[in-house]
Amino acid sequence: MNFTLKVADIRKETEDTVTLCFKQPGLKKIKYLAGQYLTLIFRINGRRYIRPYSFSSCPGVESFLEITVKRVQNGLISNHINDMVQIGDTIEVMPPMGDFIYKEGSEFTDVFFWGVGSGITPLISIIKYILSSQTNIRVHLNYGNKNYETTIFRDQIEKLGAKYPEQLVVRNFHTKIFVDESHPNLIQGRIDQDKALQILSETVDGHKCAHYICGPAGLKESVKQAIQVNYGFLANVFSEDFEMVKDPKDFEDVHTQNISIDFEGKQYPLEVSKGKSILEAALHADIELPYSCQTGNCSTCKGKLISGEVKMIGLSKKRDDLAAGEFLLCCTHPLTENVQISI
């Protein structure tokens, strides 16, 4: 069941980033976990658009439901949110989803957060949760930006540092300025493997550390390599994926195909071009299939294969929860002409 939320406030974080503060519904409150995301539904010029955005708020800490959106070049929805959404507007949303969360009962002494730019959004939510509820855990935020002006939640992070001086360690990485030695927590350049190794060398027991990564593929690769080198194993590493990484080799046996989709009692013929997922082709043809994350992490776009052959490409996490014949259409590509999908 979807909800309709009212924008109670809009907070400008940087020149190109805003936080939408939604008022909780009067009757049935929306429950969510720190690190999850909220999926917004818009109609622009008669067409439906669905986009997931991570919560930047933390349950039990903020009363509003808050999401933070950075403007993306040629990004239809991110530009619409930054330029057009106003206080008092109502927006339809789907229930909270996502498994990029801190699991209760974990016996960690140190939790490391690695983020770049808008990747801070789910991280700040989890950080606030740990700081407010887990007094025995040391939190390390390693955050990369161009400079101070582009740092999302700069004031919020500084206030958290002042409130939890013994528990929170913040290391800012800036790529656009020269940093002198008088600022020990400000590091010049991006977060690479060598810098990550230097940070990790301060901890002894890798089994008591957790790592949350949100950012581009290069950041994830650098941090994971550093963890592997420093501890000799990869464990307790969690990452949030905003985009699918596709290997061109996976498309060698994929060709443009004509398929059929059964949806809401109607049958739709659909041409799926090579490189495009079934979901992408359907949305382009104005077939309003259900979807949310578009990265293969949720099950909103799940469909049942009736005939033909298909394969999923770009999944970042193994999905053991799909029944035989079930596929996530955001990453599914037809291999034969006789493909029929039922939704």
N, C-alpha and C positions, 0 to 999 in steps of 0.2 A: 504494500500500500504506500503510495506516495504522499508527501506532505506539501502544504503551501506555507512558506515562511515569509515573514515581513522583515524588510531591511530596517533595523532600528538605528544603525549608525554606519558610517563609512569612514575609515581611518586611512589616511595617506601615509604609507610607510616610506617610500622613496619616490623619486620623480616618476617612475613607471610601475609602481606597485601599490595596490590598495587592499585593505582588509574589509570584507563585508561582515557586519555583525548582525546576525539574525536573532530575532526574539523567539524564545521557545513557544511552541503552541500552547494555548490556554488549557486544553484538556489533556491530551496524551503527549507527554514530554518525549522528546527524542533522546534515546540513550545511545551513547557511543563510547569508544575507547580511545585514549590518546594514541595518535598515529594513524587512525583510520581516515577515510575520506568521505566527502559528501558529493553526490552527483547532482548537478544542476541541469534543468531542462529549460530551454529557451525556444521561442518561435520568432524568427526574424524573416521578414518578407515572405511569410507563409510557410517557411520550412522549419522543421524541428531540428534542433541541435542539442546534443547531450555531452556534458563535460564533467569529469570528476576532478575535485580539488580537495587537497588534504586539509584537515582541520589544523588550524594554528592555535586554537583554544584548547583548554584542558578541562575535562569534566571535574567538577568539584573545586576548580580554581576560578574559572570565568563563568558568569551567568549566561552570557550570550553564546550562541553557536557561531564560531568565527572561521572563515576561510580567507586565505590570502592569495591574490592573483597578480602575477607579474605580466605586464604587456609583452606579447610576443609579436615579432615582425610578421605582418600578414596574418596574424591570428585573429580570426573573426570574433570568437567569443571572448578572448582576453581583452581585446580592444573594446568590445561592446560593454564589458563589465567596467573597465576603467573609465570609459567616456560617457556611457548612457545610463547606467543603473544609478538610481537616486534613493535617498532615504524615504521610506514609506512605500517603496515598490514591493510587490509580492512576487515570489519566485517559487516555482514547483521544484521539489527535490525528491530524490529517491532515498530510501533508508540508508544509514551509514554502512559502509563495507570496508574490507581490507584487513590483512593479517600482519601488517607492519606495526606491531605493538610490543609493549613490554609485558612479558608473561609473569603473572603473579607466582610467588614461591621460588623465583630464581635466586640462587645464592651467589651473586656477583659482588665483588668488592669494588670493581671499576667498570664503568660503562663508557665507551668511547663513541662519540658522534662525529661523523665525517660528512660535510656538506659543502656545496658550492651554490652560490646565488639563491634562487628560489627553492633549492633543495632543502633549505633550512625549515620549510613549513612543517612537515610532519615531525622533524627532529625537535623543534621548540616545544611542540605539544607533549612529546614523551619526556623531554627534559623537565618541564614544569611538573609533570606527574611524579617523576622520581624524586625531585627535590622536595616536593610537598608531602610525600608519603614514605620515602625510604631514606631515613637519616643516616644509615650506615654505608651508603654507596657513594663513591666519589665519581663525579660526572666530568668528563672531558669533552669540551666542544671545540672541534677543529673546523674552522669555517673560512672558506675562500671567497673573496670578492675582488673587484677592481680597486676599490678604495672605500673610505668611510662613508662617502655619500651614497654609494650603491648598496650598503650593507642593510639588508632587511632586518627589522627588529633590533636595530642597534641600541636604542634606548632601553628596550625590554631586557636585552641581554645584560646591559650594564647594571640595571636594577637587580637582576637575579644574582649577579656577581657580588653586589654590595650586600644583599640579603643572605647569601650563602657563601661567604668568603672561604670557609674551610672545606666546602663540599664541591664547589664548581670551579673548574679550571678552563679558561677560555683562551684559545690561540687563534688569532685572526691572521689570515694569509692575504696579503694585498699584492696585486700584480702591476698596478699602475703608478706606484710611488716608490721612492727610495726610503728605506727604513734604516734608522741608525740604532746603535746598540743601547740607547737609553730607553727603548721600548721593548722589553724582553718578551712580551706576549704578542708582539706584532712582527710577523715574519714576511719577508719579501718573497714574492713568487708564488706559484701554485703549489698545491699539496701533491708532491710526487712521492715515489717510493722511498727515497733517501730521507726526506723530512718525516714521513710516517714512521720509518724505522727508528729514527732518533727519538720520537715521542714514545714509541712502544718500548724502547729499551729501558724506560724508567719503571716498568712493571715487571714483576717476577713470575707470577703464576698465570699463564695464559688460560687455564681452565676456569679461573675466577673472573675473567674479563669477557665482556660482550661488546660487539661492534655493530653500530647502525649506520648504514651508508645511504645517502641520497644525493645523486648528482649524475654527471655524465659517465659514459662507459669508461673513460680514461681514469677517472677518480676511483671507481670501483676496482679496476684492475690494479692500480698502484697500491691501494690500501690492502687488498687481498694478498698481493705478492709480499708486501711488508709483513703482514701477519704470518704468512707461511714461513718466511725467512726467520723472523724473530722467535716464533714459538715452535716451529717445526711441524705445525698442523693448522688446519682451518676448522675452527669450531666457534659456535655462538656468533656467527656473522649473518646479519640480516640486511637486506637491501630493498629499497622501494624503486620500482621501475616505472618511469613515466613514458617510456617508448620501447618498442620492440627492436631488438638488434637482429637483423636478418643477414644470413650468409648467402651470397649469390649462388654458391654451389647447391644450396637446397632447392633452387628453382630450375635445375637442369632438366628435370623430367616434368616440369609444369608448363602448360601451354594454354592459350586462350580457349575457353570452353563455353558452350551453351548448356545451362543447367535449368532445373526447375525448383521453385521454393513453394511449399505449402504453408501458408500463414494466415491465421484467423479465418479459416474456411475458404480461402481463395488460393488459386494456383498462379504463380507468377513466373513467366519465362525470363531468364536472366543471362546475359553475356558477361562472363567474368574474365577480364583481361589478365594476361600473365603479369604477375607481380602484385596484383590487387587481391585482397581477401574477399571471400564471399560477402562479408558484412560491408566492406567498402563499396563493392559493386552494387549491392542492394540499396544502400543509402544514396548513392549517386543516382540511382533510378527512382528515387523518392518512395522506396518501400520502407516504411518506418518500423524496421525490426527493433526489438529491445536490445539495448547494449549499455555499457557503462565505461569500464576502464580502458578498453581497446588494447590491452597489453597481455591478455590471457591470464590475468590474475583473479578475475571474478568469474561468475557463471551466468551472468545476465544474458549473454548472447548465445547460450547453448542451443544446439539443434540436434535432431536425430537423423542419421543417414539412412534413407530408405533403399536407395540403390546407387550403384556406381562406386568409384574410389576417390578418396580425398586424403589430404594429409595436413597436419598442423605444422606451421613454420614459425619460429621465433619465440617459443615459450621459454621464459627464463627460469621457471620453476616446474618441477615434475608434478603432474596432476594425477593423483591416484583416485580422485573422487568422481571421475567420469565413468558412467556405465558403458558397456559395450555398444558401439555405434553412436555414442554421443561425442560431439565435437564443438569446440568454441569457434564460432564463425568469424571472430575478429582476426584469427590467425589460421583459418582453414582455406585451403586452395584445392580446386577440383583437378583430378588427374585424368578423368574420362568424360565423355560426352553425355553419358546417361545418369549423371548425378541428380538425385532428387533428395531434398532436405525438407524435413518437417519440423515446424517450430510451434 
